[in-house]
């Protein structure tokens, strides 16, 4: 547990147990924004292209959007299972205790790997649209 506050579902704002897919905290959202900012800063520091401020803003927004999509997909369509032996939610078909779990919500095909692909693709597409390199627009960067 890294946050002092209880997580809330990104879809409803309702309190959720720590570790629940689609649950966020202010600290986690700030960390996502900070991570996006670091990546944008490294890009800008290592680039000769013009329009660095616009590119950095676009990269920050794209990274943060990818993080939000991760939480949103996790809260809506990601498979969530329940272990009857441990009385705990899990993302796995077989819980760590070895007990088969039952699907509580979401779709069985949508595991955490699928969620990661969706949020990464969203961030990449957003970066291409919001923060194109000047040389991709025909500039001389």
C-alpha angles and dihedrals in degrees: 000000000000103000126072091215131071114255120250128208110258090221101052108008090237117147113262136187116266110271096029112146109249095021118126140183130205089246091053093048090050089049090052090051091047092049091051089049093052092051091048091048092052091049093050093044092053098042131086093197123123120240094050095158093053092046093048091050091049093049092049091050093046094050093047091047090053090053092049091050089052090057095041094051090043090055097045116030107007113112113256118191135191127220110215093194096055096027089229137125118242141172092228133090089219114039122225089258089062096252119134109242132214126237109251102174143348127033125306091226092057104079127157092275091058090048090052091052091050095050093043092050091048092051092047094048092046090050091051091051100038102034111029117170113252090239088059089058094051095266126133100247 
